[in-house]
Each structure stands twice: as C-alpha cells, then as structure tokens.
Amino acid sequence: MIRYLIVLAILLGGAVPIAGYAQSTQASVSVSVSAQSEKAKTRGGFFKAVLVKTGIIPKPPVKVSFSRAWVDAQPEPEGDEQWSCLSEALYFEARGETVKGQFAVAEVIMNRVKSSRFPETLCGVINQGTASGRKYQCQFTYNCDGYKNVIAEHQAYERVSKVARAIIDQAEGSGALTGGATHYHTSAVSPAWSRIYKNTARIGVHLFYRHNYRTANND
C-alpha cells in the first residue's frame, strides 16, 4: 500500500515525506500540488503508463470513432486465436467497407457468439459449416468458395485487425450498430432468408437482419 501512495504522490508531482516506515504500516504522505511543472507532468505521465501496463491501475476505456484516422491511430494489436479468426473474417468479408461497416460486420459475428443458436466462440462461428467440405455450404462464403484464403493487402488487414481488437475489448461506442443482427448480406444479392428475417440496419453496402424474435442478447 505504501508504495502505491508513493507512486500516487509522484504522479501528482509533489513531495513524499514518509515517517516511521520501518516501525509502522501507517505512512504520512504529503503532496504539494501547487507547483505543477512540465517536468512533473512528464514524469507523472511516465509512471501512469507503467502502472497501466503492469495492471496496477486499469487501462482507460477506448472510445470508438468510426473513421480511418481513428483506426490508424490505434496501437498495433495482438491477440489469441479468436482475435485472429475475427481479423481474418473482417478482411475477407468487409475490408472494402467503411470503418463503421467493418464494426457492424464484426458486431454480427459477436452477436452470434452470444446466441445459443450458434457456436460459442468466434472461430466456431466463423468456421461453422466448413467441416463438410462442400462448396458454398458454410456460413461465411470466403471459407468455402473453393479459393485459397490469401491476405495480400497487408495494410487493410492491419486496419481490420484493429477493429477486431476494439470490438473484442468492448470499446466504448461499439456493439450497438445493428440492433442485435445475426445475419447480413451485401446489396448485390437477395437471399431467400432476407424476406423472412427482420431488417434492422443498412450500413455501407451491407444490410443487417435478425430473426423475428431476438437471438443475440436474450435468446
């Protein structure tokens, strides 16, 4: 506890007198905040970053802005197999979409994970139907169209992988674009199910749907 008080004092840029450290667990920390120099601010920012990185204090929430500039400003993402699956799906399904459209497609995949009608993981949802090996009989056609999945546009992949990271982390402002949709298609096609399911949104070239009863959040 004492070392956390010390760090807090450093963050505020003040002095840290401590009495009776060896004899008592009670410490008196006096912090002067009247002289906030640029040096103190820089030092405080450094220690705050260290505390966030080590998990002592929580990472500030990221607020999404559906713009290319916001995506490009995000740090290089990393993650596990589930993040990789979602990044790949966004690349093949939505790399040509607007940022908002990419978030919407990612949201549909996340909604399926939340629904008892679909597999429980991102990879499970994305690869559903591929085990049969039959062409065009899976949930996401890039996985069963007969073509090898090759990521050739590396900048586009980096951007959608940032979108994937943000929506997995439940970044502020994400997850509320499609009205609980679990299906989508582009405006270039008109699948039979689109005449049965409820249309909830249109974002970019994609139209979004859910069953006539909610499935994503309250099965």
Secondary structure, DSSP 8 states (H G I E B T S, - for coil): -HHHHHHHHHHTT------STTT-S--------S---HHHHHHHHHHHHHHHHHTSS-----B---SHHHHHHS------HHHHHHHHHHHHHHTTS-HHHHHHHHHHHHHHHHSTTS-SSHHHHHTTTGGG--TT-SSSGGGSSSS------HHHHHHHHHHHHHHHTT-BT-S-SSSS--EEEETT---GGGGTSEEEEEETTEEEEE-SS--SS--
